[in-house]
Amino acid sequence: MVVLPKKGHRSADEKARESTSEFMHLRHQHSAVESAINALEQHGLDICPDHGITGFKRYVAMAVLARNIHRLGAVLMTQQAEQRCIYRKAA
């Protein structure tokens, strides 16, 4: 199913299809995928210097790993900041 809305003039059928809850849900998921792709590009997945499908798969795996490590670090930093705040209130 195409989840991007049609540009320009739309027929009544197209307007009805684009206003369904399923279409809206899929469109929001598409935005999340675009966001994830952008995050991967920021963490190394921009231009693949490796050759062949094996090199490309390795390159993508490393970019996903780098993004996950970055995200885990952000979560840990948030948890530590919350713990420091709790300790300060208790003292």
C-alpha positions in Angstrom: 0.0 0.0 0.0 1.3 3.4 -0.9 1.4 5.6 2.2 2.4 8.9 0.8 -0.4 11.3 0.1 -1.0 12.2 -3.6 0.2 15.7 -4.6 -2.1 18.0 -6.4 -5.8 17.6 -7.1 -7.3 14.4 -5.6 -10.5 12.7 -6.4 -13.1 12.0 -3.8 -12.0 8.3 -3.7 -8.4 9.4 -3.1 -9.4 11.8 -0.3 -11.5 9.1 1.3 -8.6 6.6 1.2 -6.1 9.0 2.6 -8.3 9.9 5.5 -8.8 6.3 6.7 -7.2 5.3 10.0 -5.1 2.6 8.4 -3.6 5.1 5.9 -2.8 7.6 8.7 -1.2 4.8 10.8 1.0 3.7 8.0 1.9 7.3 7.1 3.1 7.8 10.7 5.1 4.6 10.5 6.7 5.8 7.3 7.8 9.0 9.1 9.4 6.8 11.8 11.3 4.8 9.2 12.6 8.0 7.6 13.7 9.2 11.0 15.6 5.9 11.6 17.3 6.1 8.2 18.4 9.7 9.0 19.8 8.6 12.4 21.7 5.8 10.6 23.1 8.2 8.1 24.4 10.4 11.0 26.2 7.4 12.5 28.1 6.2 9.5 25.6 4.9 6.9 26.1 7.5 4.2 28.2 6.3 1.3 29.4 2.7 1.5 33.1 2.4 0.6 32.9 -1.4 0.6 32.4 -3.4 -2.5 29.7 -6.1 -3.2 26.6 -7.2 -1.3 28.7 -8.7 1.5 30.5 -5.4 2.1 27.3 -3.5 2.0 25.6 -5.8 4.6 28.6 -5.5 6.9 28.5 -1.7 6.5 24.8 -1.5 7.3 25.3 -3.8 10.3 28.1 -1.6 11.7 25.9 1.5 11.2 23.0 -0.1 13.1 25.4 -1.2 15.8 26.8 2.3 16.2 23.3 3.8 16.4 22.3 1.3 19.0 25.4 2.0 21.1 24.7 5.7 20.8 21.1 5.2 21.9 22.1 3.0 24.9 24.5 5.6 26.0 21.8 8.3 25.9 19.5 6.1 28.0 22.3 5.4 30.6 23.1 9.1 30.8 19.4 9.9 31.4 19.2 7.3 34.1 22.3 8.5 35.9 21.0 12.1 35.8 17.7 11.0 37.3 19.6 9.1 40.1 21.7 12.1 40.9 18.5 14.2 41.2 16.9 11.7 43.5 20.1 11.6 45.8 20.1 15.4 46.0 16.5 15.5 47.0 17.1 12.8 49.7 20.1 14.6 51.2 
